[in-house]
Amino acid sequence: MDAEALKAFAHQVFDAQPFSRYIGARLIGAAPGYAELSLEVTDNLKQQHGFVHGGVISYLADNAITFAGGLAMGGNALTSEFKINYLKPGRGHELIARARARSTGRRQAVCQCEIFSQVDGEEILCALAQGTIVAASD
């Protein structure tokens, strides 16, 4: 699949995700083995201390690594497992997740993701995630 077809495929899959549309996530980068997602921080995504809820950050990590793995393997994919380390509270006006496939086979890819908070024009690393992505079967 060429680069333009891969991007079109990625956007088609992303646009078919009701939950991603519901919270306002956007797929802003897609390439073989790479995905970048962004999400505007709104009050309804925060927890009681005013930080972005950990579940929202976890969603971004999960979806970004699944896209990176799927794009590395050239097709639809599912998360088999992942873990996340929260480093700093998510805050600011936007979150950005950047994921890369680090090892890819025919049936699985191991991916890593960095999640950044955009605060006053600066990117602050707030979480790291790693996961195993498997090719989806019909």
C-alpha positions as CSV (number, residue, x, y, z in Angstrom):
1,M,0.0,0.0,0.0
2,D,1.5,3.4,-1.0
3,A,1.7,6.3,1.5
4,E,-1.5,8.0,0.3
5,A,-3.5,4.8,0.3
6,L,-2.2,4.0,3.8
7,K,-3.3,7.5,5.1
8,A,-6.7,7.1,3.5
9,F,-7.1,3.7,5.0
10,A,-6.1,5.0,8.5
11,H,-8.5,7.9,8.3
12,Q,-11.3,5.6,7.1
13,V,-10.8,3.3,10.1
14,F,-10.4,6.2,12.6
15,D,-13.6,7.9,11.3
16,A,-15.5,4.7,11.9
17,Q,-14.8,4.8,15.6
18,P,-17.8,6.2,17.4
19,F,-16.0,6.7,20.7
20,S,-13.1,8.6,19.1
21,R,-15.6,10.9,17.4
22,Y,-17.6,11.3,20.7
23,I,-14.6,12.6,22.7
24,G,-13.3,14.7,19.8
25,A,-10.0,12.8,19.0
26,R,-8.3,13.4,15.7
27,L,-5.8,11.3,13.7
28,I,-3.2,13.9,12.7
29,G,-0.4,11.6,11.5
30,A,-0.3,8.2,9.8
31,A,2.6,6.4,8.2
32,P,3.9,2.8,8.1
33,G,4.5,1.9,11.8
34,Y,3.6,5.4,13.0
35,A,0.4,7.2,14.3
36,E,-0.2,10.5,15.9
37,L,-3.5,11.4,17.6
38,S,-4.6,14.7,19.3
39,L,-7.3,15.6,21.6
40,E,-8.5,19.0,22.8
41,V,-8.7,19.1,26.6
42,T,-12.2,20.0,27.7
43,D,-13.7,20.1,31.2
44,N,-15.7,16.9,30.7
45,L,-12.4,15.0,30.2
46,K,-11.0,16.0,33.6
47,Q,-11.1,14.4,37.0
48,Q,-11.8,16.1,40.3
49,H,-8.4,17.7,40.6
50,G,-8.7,19.4,37.2
51,F,-6.3,17.1,35.4
52,V,-7.1,15.0,32.4
53,H,-8.6,11.7,33.5
54,G,-6.2,8.8,33.3
55,G,-8.7,6.8,31.3
56,V,-8.6,9.5,28.6
57,I,-4.8,9.4,28.5
58,S,-5.0,5.6,28.4
59,Y,-7.5,5.7,25.5
60,L,-5.1,7.9,23.5
61,A,-2.2,5.5,24.2
62,D,-4.2,2.4,23.3
63,N,-5.6,3.8,20.1
64,A,-2.3,5.3,18.9
65,I,-0.3,2.1,19.5
66,T,-3.1,0.1,17.8
67,F,-2.9,2.3,14.7
68,A,0.9,2.3,14.6
69,G,0.9,-1.5,14.8
70,G,-1.9,-1.9,12.3
71,L,-0.2,0.4,9.9
72,A,3.1,-1.4,10.3
73,M,1.4,-4.7,9.5
74,G,-0.7,-3.2,6.7
75,G,-4.2,-3.9,7.9
76,N,-6.7,-3.9,10.7
77,A,-5.4,-4.6,14.2
78,L,-6.4,-5.1,17.8
79,T,-4.6,-4.5,21.1
80,S,-3.5,-7.7,22.7
81,E,-2.1,-6.0,25.8
82,F,-0.6,-2.7,26.9
83,K,0.7,-0.9,29.9
84,I,1.0,2.7,30.7
85,N,3.2,4.8,33.1
86,Y,1.7,8.1,34.1
87,L,4.6,10.5,34.6
88,K,2.9,13.9,35.1
89,P,-0.7,15.1,35.2
90,G,-2.3,15.7,31.9
91,R,-3.2,19.4,31.6
92,G,-3.1,22.3,29.2
93,H,-5.3,22.7,26.1
94,E,-4.4,19.6,24.1
95,L,-2.9,16.1,24.4
96,I,-0.8,14.5,21.6
97,A,0.0,10.8,21.4
98,R,2.8,9.7,19.1
99,A,3.2,5.9,18.7
100,R,5.7,3.8,16.7
101,A,6.0,0.2,16.0
102,R,9.3,-1.0,17.4
103,S,9.2,-4.7,16.3
104,T,6.9,-6.0,13.6
105,G,6.1,-9.5,12.5
106,R,3.4,-11.0,10.3
107,R,0.9,-11.3,13.1
108,Q,2.0,-8.9,15.8
109,A,3.8,-5.7,16.5
110,V,5.2,-4.3,19.7
111,C,4.6,-0.5,19.9
112,Q,5.6,2.4,22.1
113,C,3.8,5.6,22.6
114,E,4.6,9.0,24.2
115,I,1.7,11.2,25.4
116,F,2.3,14.9,25.7
117,S,0.4,17.8,27.3
118,Q,0.4,21.0,25.3
119,V,0.9,23.7,28.0
120,D,1.6,27.3,27.0
121,G,3.2,26.3,23.7
122,E,5.4,23.7,25.4
123,E,5.1,19.9,25.1
124,I,5.3,18.1,28.5
125,L,5.7,14.3,28.5
126,C,2.9,13.0,30.7
127,A,2.8,9.3,30.0
128,L,4.6,6.4,28.3
129,A,2.9,3.3,27.0
130,Q,3.9,0.0,25.4
131,G,1.7,-2.6,23.9
132,T,1.4,-5.7,21.7
133,I,-0.8,-5.3,18.7
134,V,-2.2,-8.3,16.7
135,A,-3.6,-8.6,13.2
136,A,-7.4,-8.6,13.3
137,S,-8.9,-11.8,11.9
138,D,-12.4,-11.8,10.3
